[in-house]
């Protein structure tokens, strides 16, 4: 048999409660540290051309490189975690984050900054790996709450990181941002090394190198077209060529994966209704969640003389968005309670409706700082619900041997949603402008249209979630794991 069955004799033994608490805390901290990378450079983005002696279009690659690296690394590292050890790949990811932070901290020009940000992006698989470790180590009755908390760490880190990054950038040399992230990364690495055990559940086998190269090429061309289309022109030969290449590459990759004995992504598992509709809902949710990140900071920072801007600093933006992270963390516990009582499908549907309601509020409440705090907290509550439900749905449909790869793919789906949100919102705000002292600024109606699109994306996620089959009771992934021995026999033949 070319591929080991991932149900070892001691797989039923789970970590004792005190140790389990420490594992959850350490993994959540690692998730928060990695999510900080998403907001770390936001306060200094306008200053990067001067700081790095480069054009604004070139310094934008400090953000784009992280996005591309994260998209490539997430599914690949997830699969490697299933094959060779989730803790091992978690440590490798954190090591890349530390390395990238040090490179950025030493950078004074564009190329090393892009290299460092690329290394930081390669650490993006930490959260799906952490969720998969929790499945391996925790008893079933603790899994829902712990995975919800781990998922929420993505939003918590982003929300709390923005005010901290703005405060550091305003008061000290900008390099301190990256020295701080390096120090936090070292702390996380040491804690994982000391506390988190290595799971015995592994698939082994041969890594699908061609599949990983194909998926990476397809994702890079797709995300380049989406993220740089506004700069290059949506109808330019470069944008259309990359888009067309992405379609061809991904179709060829899909055909290869269906034929491969040990594919990077098991498309047959991905096609199961519970996995398929959860991933589709994730794309819509990723789109919806990111729309807020594009609208609220601009509303807060635009001049008050526009009549709708609030004329606040970046530090104020961070402080306004910070409560959202705390709400997400609080809602992760509520999400787990609802999941235990009614199932993750219901939790996902509730969260999607809360997110849509938050955008609806934002359309009518956008003239005061407290309005935006309220809106961000309502949307954060909905995100807390959905982030807890998504991994529960995925793990309820895949065997333990594919947990990291499946969670990583789901994380990638959310990232694709955020990329499309950035592109579409950028088009709307660029087209719907108002003149302010000779400068074209996004208009109030432009912001309202983006909010309406965000609400529509959340409602689309709700609609897609209604098609998710009702989950069987019992251990997460039980149905999938019962199917695994049969699949192993087929593969052996």
C-alpha positions in Angstrom: 0.0 0.0 0.0 1.5 3.3 -1.1 -0.3 5.5 1.4 -0.5 4.8 5.2 -3.8 4.7 6.9 -4.0 7.6 9.3 -5.8 5.9 12.2 -2.9 4.8 14.5 -3.6 2.6 17.5 -3.3 5.5 19.9 -5.3 7.9 17.9 -8.2 7.7 20.3 -6.1 9.0 23.2 -6.5 12.8 23.7 -4.5 15.3 25.6 -5.4 15.8 29.3 -7.3 19.0 30.2 -4.5 21.1 31.7 -2.2 20.3 28.8 -5.0 20.8 26.3 -5.6 24.3 27.7 -2.0 25.2 27.1 -2.0 23.8 23.6 -5.1 25.9 22.7 -3.5 29.0 24.2 -0.2 28.6 22.4 -1.8 27.8 19.0 -4.2 30.8 19.4 -1.2 33.0 20.1 0.6 31.7 17.0 -2.5 32.5 15.0 -2.7 36.0 16.3 1.0 36.6 15.6 0.6 35.4 12.0 -2.5 37.5 11.4 -0.6 40.6 12.6 1.3 40.4 9.4 -1.8 41.4 7.4 -2.1 44.8 9.2 1.6 45.4 10.1 2.5 47.6 7.1 -0.9 49.4 6.8 0.2 52.5 8.8 3.4 52.9 6.7 2.0 52.1 3.2 1.7 55.8 2.3 5.3 56.4 3.4 6.9 53.4 1.8 7.8 55.2 -1.5 9.9 57.7 0.6 11.2 55.1 3.1 12.4 52.7 0.3 13.2 55.3 -2.4 10.9 53.7 -4.9 7.6 54.5 -6.7 4.2 53.9 -5.2 3.4 51.2 -7.8 6.6 49.4 -6.9 6.2 49.6 -3.1 2.7 48.1 -3.5 4.5 44.8 -4.1 5.3 44.8 -0.4 1.6 44.0 0.1 1.0 42.0 -3.1 4.0 39.7 -2.4 2.5 38.7 0.9 -0.8 37.9 -0.7 0.7 35.8 -3.4 3.0 33.9 -1.0 0.2 33.1 1.3 -2.0 31.8 -1.5 0.7 29.5 -2.7 1.9 28.3 0.7 -1.5 27.6 2.4 -2.6 24.5 0.4 1.0 23.2 0.0 2.0 23.5 3.6 -1.3 22.0 4.7 -0.7 19.0 2.6 2.8 18.6 3.9 1.5 18.8 7.4 -0.8 15.9 6.8 2.0 13.9 5.3 5.0 14.7 7.5 3.6 16.2 10.7 1.5 19.2 11.4 3.7 20.5 14.3 6.8 20.2 12.2 5.2 22.3 9.4 3.8 24.7 12.0 7.3 25.3 13.4 8.7 25.7 9.8 6.0 28.3 9.0 6.8 30.3 12.2 10.5 30.1 11.3 9.7 31.6 7.9 7.8 34.4 9.6 10.7 35.2 11.9 13.1 35.2 9.0 10.9 37.5 6.9 10.5 39.9 9.8 14.3 40.1 10.4 14.8 40.7 6.6 12.2 43.5 6.7 13.7 45.0 9.9 17.1 45.3 8.2 15.7 46.6 4.9 16.2 50.1 3.6 15.4 49.4 0.0 12.6 47.8 -2.0 14.0 44.3 -2.9 14.8 43.1 0.6 11.4 44.4 1.8 9.6 42.4 -0.9 11.7 39.3 0.0 10.9 39.7 3.7 7.2 40.2 3.1 7.2 37.1 0.8 8.7 35.1 3.6 6.1 36.4 6.0 3.3 35.4 3.6 4.7 31.9 3.5 3.6 31.5 7.2 -0.1 31.9 6.4 -0.8 28.2 6.9 -0.3 28.5 10.7 -4.1 28.8 11.5 -5.3 25.8 9.5 -2.4 23.8 10.8 -3.3 24.8 14.3 -7.0 23.9 13.8 -5.9 20.5 12.5 -3.6 19.9 15.5 -6.6 20.7 17.8 -8.6 18.0 16.1 -5.8 15.5 16.7 -5.2 16.4 20.3 -8.5 17.5 21.9 -11.5 15.4 23.0 -14.6 15.9 20.9 -16.5 17.9 23.5 -13.8 20.6 23.5 -13.1 20.7 19.8 -15.9 23.2 18.7 -14.9 25.9 21.2 -11.2 25.5 20.6 -11.4 25.6 16.8 -13.7 28.6 17.0 -11.1 30.4 19.2 -8.3 29.4 16.9 -10.2 30.6 13.8 -11.1 33.9 15.6 -7.4 34.6 16.1 -7.2 35.6 12.5 -9.5 38.5 13.1 -8.2 39.3 16.6 -4.7 39.7 15.4 -5.7 41.9 12.6 -7.9 44.1 14.7 -5.5 44.5 17.6 -2.5 44.7 15.4 -3.6 47.9 13.6 -3.6 50.3 16.5 -0.4 48.8 17.9 1.3 49.1 14.5 0.0 52.7 14.1 1.3 53.6 17.6 4.8 52.2 16.9 5.0 53.8 13.5 4.0 57.2 14.9 6.5 57.2 17.8 9.5 55.1 16.7 11.5 54.1 13.7 9.4 52.0 11.3 11.9 49.1 11.5 10.7 48.5 15.1 7.4 47.1 13.6 9.3 44.2 12.1 11.7 43.7 15.1 8.5 43.4 17.2 7.0 40.8 14.9 10.2 38.9 14.9 10.3 38.8 18.7 6.7 37.6 18.8 7.5 35.0 16.2 10.4 33.7 18.3 8.2 33.5 21.4 5.5 31.6 19.5 8.1 29.2 18.1 9.5 28.4 21.5 6.1 27.9 23.0 5.0 25.6 20.2 8.2 23.7 20.6 7.6 23.3 24.4 3.9 22.7 24.6 2.4 21.4 21.3 2.8 17.6 20.7 3.3 16.1 17.3 0.4 14.1 16.0 0.8 10.5 15.0 -1.9 10.9 12.3 0.0 11.1 9.0 -0.6 10.0 5.5 3.0 9.6 4.5 3.4 8.8 0.8 4.9 10.9 -2.0 4.4 14.7 -2.3 2.6 15.8 -5.5 5.3 18.2 -6.7 3.8 18.7 -10.1 0.4 19.4 -8.6 1.8 22.0 -6.2 3.6 23.7 -9.0 0.5 23.8 -11.1 -1.7 25.1 -8.3 0.9 27.7 -7.4 1.2 28.9 -11.0 -2.6 29.1 -11.4 -3.1 31.0 -8.2 -0.3 33.5 -8.9 -1.6 34.3 -12.3 -5.2 34.6 -11.1 -4.3 36.8 -8.1 -1.9 39.0 -10.1 -4.7 39.7 -12.6 -7.2 40.4 -9.8 -4.9 42.5 -7.5 -3.1 44.5 -10.2 -5.9 44.8 -12.7 -6.8 48.3 -11.6 -3.2 49.5 -12.1 -2.6 47.7 -15.4 -6.2 48.3 -16.7 -8.9 45.6 -16.6 -9.0 45.3 -20.4 -5.2 45.4 -20.9 -3.4 42.6 -22.6 -1.5 41.8 -19.4 -4.6 41.5 -17.2 -6.6 39.5 -19.7 -3.6 37.3 -20.6 -3.0 36.5 -16.9 -6.7 35.8 -16.4 -6.8 33.5 -19.4 -3.6 31.7 -18.4 -5.0 31.2 -14.9 -8.1 29.4 -16.3 -6.0 27.2 -18.6 -3.5 26.3 -15.9 -6.1 25.6 -13.2 -8.2 23.4 -15.6 -5.0 21.4 -16.5 -4.1 21.2 -12.8 -7.6 19.8 -12.0 -7.3 17.1 -14.6 -3.9 16.2 -13.2 -5.2 16.0 -9.7 -8.0 13.7 -10.6 -5.5 11.3 -12.1 -2.8 11.5 -9.5 -2.6 8.6 -7.0 -1.7 11.0 -4.2 -2.9 14.4 -5.2 -2.0 17.7 -3.5 -5.8 18.4 -3.2 -8.2 15.5 -3.3 -10.8 17.0 -5.6 -13.2 14.1 -5.0 -13.3 14.9 -1.3 -13.6 18.6 -2.2 -16.6 17.8 -4.4 -18.5 16.3 -1.4 -21.5 18.6 -0.9 -20.6 19.6 2.7 -17.0 20.5 1.6 -18.0 22.1 -1.7 -20.8 24.4 -0.3 -18.7 25.3 2.7 -15.8 26.4 0.5 -18.2 28.4 -1.7 -19.7 30.1 1.3 -16.1 30.9 2.4 -15.4 32.7 -0.8 -18.5 34.9 -0.3 -17.7 35.5 3.4 -14.1 36.4 2.6 -15.5 38.9 0.2 -17.9 40.3 2.6 -15.5 40.5 5.6 -12.9 42.4 3.6 -15.3 45.0 2.3 -15.5 46.5 5.8 -11.7 46.7 6.0 -11.7 48.8 2.8 -14.6 51.2 3.8 -14.3 52.0 7.4 -10.6 53.2 7.4 -11.3 55.5 4.5 -14.4 57.0 6.1 -12.5 57.7 9.2 -9.5 59.3 7.5 -11.1 61.3 4.7 -11.3 65.1 5.5 -14.3 66.2 7.5 -14.9 69.0 4.9 -16.1 66.3 2.5 -19.3 66.1 4.6 -19.0 62.4 5.2 -15.3 61.8 6.1 -14.4 62.1 9.8 -10.8 63.4 9.5 -9.2 61.0 12.0 -5.7 59.6 12.3 -4.5 56.1 11.5 -4.1 55.5 15.3 -7.8 56.4 15.7 -8.7 54.0 12.9 -6.9 51.2 14.8 -8.6 52.1 18.0 -12.0 52.1 16.3 -11.5 48.7 14.8 -9.8 47.1 17.9 -13.1 46.3 19.7 -14.1 44.2 16.8 -11.3 41.7 17.6 -12.4 41.4 21.2 -16.0 40.8 20.0 -14.9 38.1 17.7 -13.0 36.4 20.5 -16.1 36.6 22.7 -18.4 35.3 20.0 -16.2 32.3 19.3 -17.5 30.8 22.6 -21.1 31.6 21.7 -20.5 30.1 18.2 -19.2 26.9 19.8 -22.3 26.7 22.0 -24.7 27.1 19.0 -22.6 24.5 17.1 -22.9 22.0 19.8 -26.7 22.5 20.1 -27.7 23.0 16.5 -24.7 22.1 14.3 -22.2 24.3 12.4 -24.5 24.8 9.5 -26.9 26.8 11.6 -24.0 28.7 13.2 -22.7 29.7 9.7 -26.1 30.8 8.6 -26.6 32.9 11.7 -23.2 34.5 11.4 -23.8 35.4 7.7 -27.0 37.2 8.6 -25.3 39.1 11.4 -22.6 40.3 9.0 -25.3 41.3 6.5 -27.1 43.3 9.2 -23.9 45.0 10.1 -23.5 46.3 6.6 -27.1 47.4 6.5 -26.4 49.4 9.7 -23.4 51.0 8.1 -25.4 52.3 5.2 -27.5 54.4 7.5 -25.0 54.9 10.3 -21.7 56.4 9.1 -21.6 60.0 10.3 -20.1 59.5 13.8 -17.1 57.6 15.2 -19.4 55.6 17.5 -21.5 54.6 14.5 -18.4 52.9 12.9 -17.4 51.3 16.2 -21.0 49.8 16.5 -20.9 48.6 12.9 -17.4 47.0 13.2 -18.5 45.2 16.4 -21.7 43.9 14.8 -19.8 42.6 11.7 -17.1 41.2 14.1 -19.8 39.3 16.0 -21.0 37.7 12.7 -17.4 36.9 11.7 -16.8 35.3 15.1 -19.8 33.0 14.4 -18.7 32.1 10.8 -15.0 31.6 11.6 -16.0 29.0 14.2 -18.4 27.2 12.0 -16.3 26.8 8.8 -13.5 24.5 10.2 -16.2 22.5 12.0 -18.0 21.9 8.8 -14.8 21.0 6.9 -13.6 18.6 9.7 -17.0 17.0 9.7 -16.6 15.9 6.1 -13.0 14.8 5.7 -10.9 12.0 7.3 -8.3 12.9 9.9 -5.6 12.2 7.4 -6.7 15.1 5.2 -7.6 17.7 8.0 -4.7 20.1 7.4 -5.0 20.1 3.6 -8.8 20.6 3.8 -8.6 23.4 6.3 -5.8 25.0 4.3 -7.9 24.9 1.2 -10.8 26.5 3.0 -8.5 29.3 4.3 -7.4 29.8 0.7 -11.1 30.2 -0.4 -11.5 33.0 2.1 -8.4 34.6 0.8 -9.7 34.5 -2.8 -12.8 36.2 -1.6 -10.9 39.0 0.0 -8.9 39.5 -3.2 -12.0 39.7 -5.3 -13.5 42.2 -2.7 -10.4 44.4 -3.0 -10.6 44.4 -6.8 -14.4 45.1 -7.0 -14.5 47.7 -4.3 -11.5 49.4 -5.9 -13.4 49.6 -9.2 -16.6 51.0 -7.5 -14.7 53.6 -5.4 -12.6 54.7 -8.5 -15.7 55.2 -10.6 -17.9 56.8 -8.0 -16.0 59.9 -7.0 -16.4 63.5 -5.9 -14.2 66.5 -6.5 -12.4 67.8 -3.4 -10.0 70.7 -4.0 -9.1 69.4 -7.4 -8.7 65.8 -6.2 -11.0 62.9 -6.9 -12.1 61.2 -3.7 -14.5 58.2 -3.3 -18.0 59.6 -2.9 -20.4 58.8 -0.1 -22.6 56.9 -2.4 -19.6 54.9 -3.6 -19.0 53.7 0.0 -22.7 52.9 0.4 -22.6 50.8 -2.8 -19.6 48.8 -1.4 -21.5 48.3 1.8 -24.5 47.0 -0.1 -22.2 44.6 -2.1 -20.7 43.4 1.2 -24.2 42.8 2.6 -25.2 41.0 -0.6 -22.1 38.8 -0.3 -23.0 37.8 3.2 -26.6 37.0 2.1 -25.1 34.9 -0.7 -23.0 33.0 1.9 -26.3 32.4 3.8 -28.0 31.1 0.7 -25.1 28.8 -0.2 -25.0 27.5 3.4 -28.6 26.3 3.1 -27.4 23.7 0.6 -24.9 22.2 3.1 -26.2 18.7 4.0 -27.2 18.2 7.6 -24.2 16.8 9.5 -24.3 13.4 11.0 -24.0 13.2 14.7 -20.8 11.7 16.2 -17.2 12.3 15.9 -16.1 15.0 13.4 -15.3 13.4 10.1 -16.8 10.1 11.1 -18.5 9.4 7.8 -15.4 10.4 5.9 -13.2 8.2 8.1 -15.4 5.2 7.6 -14.9 5.7 3.9 -11.1 6.0 4.2 -10.3 2.2 4.5 -12.2 1.6 1.3 -10.3 4.3 -0.5 -7.0 3.0 0.8 -7.7 -0.4 -0.6 -8.6 1.1 -4.0 -5.4 3.1 -4.1 -3.4 0.0 -3.2 -4.8 -1.8 -6.1 
